[in-house]
């Protein structure tokens, strides 16, 4: 099956003669978009802070935690790079990226890379991610030294790899199994996909690995047991805190794709790309962006109030509000997107601007989490 079986409406404008080829590094940078990796690394930073705060591991366990963190970060990064590369290939094949594109340059659309090159590069990244994640899929428990596959985590890994190509769809590789018309992004489910995988999965993934690999918790006890102890109880506490923390992280990640789709809605509608901005219109997209960004900060206040007890969280709970220091950076984004300040190509800077807000938010969030639990540790030993 040819990778370019479905040709875009106009391919003559993508010739390399019209768009002189930049250096090899710049070409692949345009295709892979490594600057977007903050969206996959930010949740891991928060998950790591939760893991170190809850587990309090000895030195040898710290080494294991570092291994899990690095491996999960590499997996998440490779999945995102694979998604970006496949998007570069599939959007060109489907005609979404043509001479009228107002976003950042795309390597395939400019003629700097062939569809085959970008599709194969995407496959390489995704297969590498699967190889990296394979050891994480094998676990043991405290009651048995026998290793076995973690069905839940295997599902997470395999679905992440599948969705990397299903996000945009196209003939390669989905055409080989008759799913070439499947596309998460083109069907309007892109926002939900980002919320789940760049929010919940990316944030909770590392704490889940800690519970299974370092606590040795049984399958049935992952969300069970008594809160506060080791084993099932400690796992329950850690995972529920990670689930709660993933909400503002996922909201900000989703805001990135919202402003991206708002910018591209005029060209998307022409090729049948039914994003939320296309389905429900400009007003909805701007309101959605405002809700996602503002809710991320409001949820911190809710968490601060919820954590209050006279014994422990008397003053330390205010560290949860530390990400509010990133709010001044969010204000220009809110004015431009939710405040109807800009549209079209003028929104380009606010795609990256929103990503920077999320990155800073997550770094401050991780610091705040560590500060809260450092206070709890001191109270516990005093």
WOWOTA-V176234 format. One record per residue. N is the residue number from 0. SS is DSSP state (~ for helix, > for strand, _ for the rest). NEAR is the number of other C-alpha atoms within 10 Angstrom. Layout:
n & ss & near
N & SS & NEAR
N & SS & NEAR
//
This chain:
n & ss & near
0 & _ & 9
1 & _ & 10
2 & _ & 20
3 & _ & 19
4 & _ & 13
5 & _ & 14
6 & _ & 12
7 & _ & 19
8 & _ & 14
9 & _ & 12
10 & _ & 16
11 & ~ & 13
12 & ~ & 15
13 & ~ & 21
14 & _ & 15
15 & _ & 15
16 & _ & 11
17 & _ & 11
18 & _ & 13
19 & _ & 11
20 & _ & 16
21 & _ & 12
22 & _ & 10
23 & ~ & 10
24 & ~ & 8
25 & ~ & 13
26 & ~ & 19
27 & ~ & 19
28 & ~ & 15
29 & ~ & 20
30 & ~ & 26
31 & ~ & 27
32 & _ & 18
33 & ~ & 14
34 & ~ & 11
35 & ~ & 18
36 & ~ & 19
37 & ~ & 18
38 & ~ & 28
39 & ~ & 25
40 & ~ & 21
41 & ~ & 27
42 & ~ & 34
43 & ~ & 28
44 & ~ & 23
45 & ~ & 29
46 & ~ & 29
47 & ~ & 24
48 & ~ & 22
49 & ~ & 24
50 & ~ & 26
51 & ~ & 18
52 & ~ & 20
53 & ~ & 22
54 & ~ & 20
55 & _ & 12
56 & _ & 15
57 & _ & 8
58 & ~ & 9
59 & ~ & 8
60 & ~ & 14
61 & ~ & 15
62 & ~ & 12
63 & ~ & 15
64 & ~ & 23
65 & ~ & 13
66 & ~ & 12
67 & ~ & 22
68 & ~ & 22
69 & ~ & 14
70 & ~ & 18
71 & ~ & 22
72 & ~ & 22
73 & ~ & 18
74 & ~ & 25
75 & ~ & 29
76 & ~ & 22
77 & ~ & 26
78 & ~ & 29
79 & ~ & 27
80 & ~ & 26
81 & ~ & 29
82 & ~ & 26
83 & ~ & 24
84 & ~ & 31
85 & ~ & 32
86 & ~ & 28
87 & ~ & 28
88 & ~ & 33
89 & ~ & 29
90 & ~ & 23
91 & ~ & 27
92 & ~ & 24
93 & ~ & 22
94 & _ & 21
95 & _ & 23
96 & _ & 29
97 & _ & 23
98 & _ & 14
99 & _ & 10
100 & _ & 16
101 & _ & 17
102 & _ & 17
103 & _ & 11
104 & _ & 14
105 & _ & 27
106 & ~ & 26
107 & ~ & 30
108 & ~ & 30
109 & ~ & 24
110 & _ & 20
111 & _ & 24
112 & _ & 21
113 & _ & 15
114 & ~ & 24
115 & ~ & 15
116 & ~ & 15
117 & ~ & 24
118 & ~ & 25
119 & ~ & 18
120 & ~ & 20
121 & ~ & 28
122 & ~ & 22
123 & ~ & 15
124 & ~ & 23
125 & ~ & 27
126 & ~ & 16
127 & ~ & 17
128 & ~ & 26
129 & ~ & 20
130 & ~ & 12
131 & ~ & 16
132 & ~ & 21
133 & ~ & 14
134 & ~ & 11
135 & ~ & 19
136 & ~ & 22
137 & > & 16
138 & > & 20
139 & > & 19
140 & > & 18
141 & _ & 14
142 & _ & 9
143 & > & 9
144 & > & 10
145 & > & 9
146 & > & 11
147 & > & 11
148 & > & 14
149 & _ & 15
150 & ~ & 12
151 & ~ & 10
152 & ~ & 20
153 & ~ & 17
154 & ~ & 12
155 & ~ & 15
156 & ~ & 22
157 & ~ & 14
158 & ~ & 13
159 & ~ & 22
160 & ~ & 24
161 & ~ & 16
162 & ~ & 17
163 & ~ & 25
164 & ~ & 29
165 & ~ & 25
166 & _ & 23
167 & _ & 26
168 & _ & 26
169 & _ & 28
170 & _ & 24
171 & _ & 25
172 & _ & 20
173 & ~ & 17
174 & ~ & 17
175 & ~ & 10
176 & ~ & 9
177 & _ & 10
178 & _ & 15
179 & _ & 16
180 & _ & 14
181 & _ & 18
182 & _ & 21
183 & _ & 22
184 & _ & 22
185 & _ & 23
186 & _ & 16
187 & _ & 18
188 & _ & 15
189 & ~ & 22
190 & ~ & 21
191 & ~ & 15
192 & ~ & 17
193 & ~ & 23
194 & ~ & 23
195 & ~ & 19
196 & ~ & 22
197 & ~ & 26
198 & ~ & 29
199 & ~ & 21
200 & ~ & 23
201 & ~ & 28
202 & ~ & 31
203 & ~ & 28
204 & ~ & 27
205 & ~ & 29
206 & ~ & 32
207 & ~ & 23
208 & ~ & 21
209 & ~ & 25
210 & ~ & 25
211 & ~ & 26
212 & ~ & 20
213 & ~ & 22
214 & _ & 20
215 & _ & 23
216 & _ & 28
217 & _ & 20
218 & ~ & 14
219 & ~ & 9
220 & ~ & 16
221 & _ & 22
222 & _ & 20
223 & _ & 17
224 & _ & 18
225 & _ & 15
226 & _ & 15
227 & _ & 14
228 & _ & 12
229 & _ & 18
230 & _ & 23
231 & ~ & 25
232 & ~ & 18
233 & ~ & 22
234 & ~ & 31
235 & ~ & 24
236 & ~ & 20
237 & ~ & 26
238 & ~ & 25
239 & ~ & 14
240 & ~ & 17
241 & ~ & 26
242 & ~ & 17
243 & ~ & 15
244 & ~ & 27
245 & ~ & 23
246 & ~ & 20
247 & ~ & 27
248 & ~ & 28
249 & ~ & 29
250 & ~ & 24
251 & ~ & 31
252 & ~ & 30
253 & ~ & 28
254 & ~ & 26
255 & ~ & 26
256 & ~ & 20
257 & ~ & 24
258 & ~ & 28
259 & ~ & 19
260 & ~ & 25
261 & ~ & 25
262 & ~ & 26
263 & ~ & 25
264 & ~ & 22
265 & ~ & 17
266 & ~ & 19
267 & ~ & 22
268 & ~ & 16
269 & ~ & 11
270 & _ & 16
271 & _ & 14
272 & _ & 26
273 & _ & 21
274 & _ & 26
275 & ~ & 23
276 & ~ & 26
277 & ~ & 22
278 & ~ & 15
279 & ~ & 12
280 & ~ & 13
281 & ~ & 18
282 & ~ & 12
283 & ~ & 16
284 & ~ & 25
285 & ~ & 21
286 & ~ & 15
287 & ~ & 19
288 & ~ & 25
289 & ~ & 18
290 & ~ & 16
291 & ~ & 21
292 & ~ & 27
293 & ~ & 17
294 & ~ & 16
295 & ~ & 21
296 & ~ & 18
297 & ~ & 14
298 & ~ & 16
299 & ~ & 21
300 & ~ & 16
301 & ~ & 12
302 & ~ & 16
303 & ~ & 17
304 & ~ & 14
305 & ~ & 11
306 & _ & 16
307 & _ & 15
308 & _ & 11
309 & _ & 8
310 & _ & 8
311 & _ & 18
312 & _ & 19
313 & _ & 11
314 & _ & 12
315 & ~ & 19
316 & ~ & 23
317 & ~ & 19
318 & ~ & 20
319 & ~ & 24
320 & ~ & 20
321 & ~ & 19
322 & ~ & 22
323 & ~ & 19
324 & ~ & 12
325 & ~ & 19
326 & ~ & 16
327 & ~ & 10
328 & ~ & 17
329 & ~ & 20
330 & ~ & 16
331 & ~ & 16
332 & ~ & 26
333 & ~ & 21
334 & ~ & 13
335 & ~ & 18
336 & ~ & 25
337 & _ & 22
338 & _ & 15
339 & _ & 13
340 & _ & 13
341 & _ & 16
342 & _ & 15
343 & ~ & 15
344 & ~ & 14
345 & ~ & 13
346 & ~ & 22
347 & ~ & 18
348 & ~ & 13
349 & ~ & 23
350 & ~ & 21
351 & ~ & 17
352 & ~ & 17
353 & ~ & 24
354 & ~ & 23
355 & ~ & 19
356 & ~ & 23
357 & ~ & 30
358 & ~ & 24
359 & ~ & 19
360 & ~ & 27
361 & ~ & 28
362 & ~ & 19
363 & ~ & 22
364 & ~ & 26
365 & ~ & 26
366 & ~ & 18
367 & ~ & 22
368 & ~ & 24
369 & ~ & 22
370 & ~ & 20
371 & ~ & 20
372 & ~ & 22
373 & ~ & 14
374 & ~ & 15
375 & ~ & 16
376 & ~ & 15
377 & ~ & 10
378 & ~ & 12
379 & ~ & 9
380 & ~ & 6
381 & _ & 5
//
